[in-house]
Amino acid sequence: MKNRIPLAIFLLSASVLCGTLRAQDLAVHLDGDYLRVSLPHIDFLQGKPLNRLKDGVSVAFIGKVTISSTPTSLTPIAQSVARFALSYDILEEKFSVTKIGQTSRRSQSNLTAQAAELWCLDNLGIDRSELPADRPFYVNLDLQLEDPR
């Protein structure tokens, strides 16, 4: 069951690839013991990354959710960082995504573009115990295309 975060969050921001989304676009919720973010209209599988995937080339994205005490803080209170490798099955017209971590890998296949994007965001959760319970905090989502070189 998804719970709403208390009104301790002052700012929600998001930057996806080179564009920036409005704070209102980023939704934050508790899902069990994890804080998760979502964007109702996320669409990072488009343009050059999508063309590369459809040409049979894998692409990678770096995702990061950061919790900080101020909007300009350089020292996060908590963060979740992950690298996601995506591929595209030309025959099935479906995506596969793998979260590549230092200690583990998680994968999902046979996904639509939207389902692959949502899977990436779902795998950027921050443990609830790392969140400040007694003061407001800021949540930032950053999603960047990894340089293929």
Number of C-alpha atoms within 10 A of each C-alpha: 5 11 11 11 13 10 9 13 15 13 16 21 20 22 17 16 15 10 10 11 16 10 15 11 15 21 17 17 15 19 18 12 11 18 23 21 24 18 17 9 9 15 13 19 17 11 9 10 19 19 12 15 19 16 13 13 14 17 21 20 20 19 22 20 24 20 25 21 19 16 15 9 11 9 12 15 16 18 20 15 18 19 21 23 18 25 21 25 16 12 6 9 12 16 22 19 24 19 21 16 12 7 5 7 10 11 13 15 16 15 18 14 19 14 17 22 20 17 18 24 21 15 17 24 20 21 17 16 11 13 18 15 11 7 10 16 21 20 25 19 24 17 22 17 18 16 9 8 3
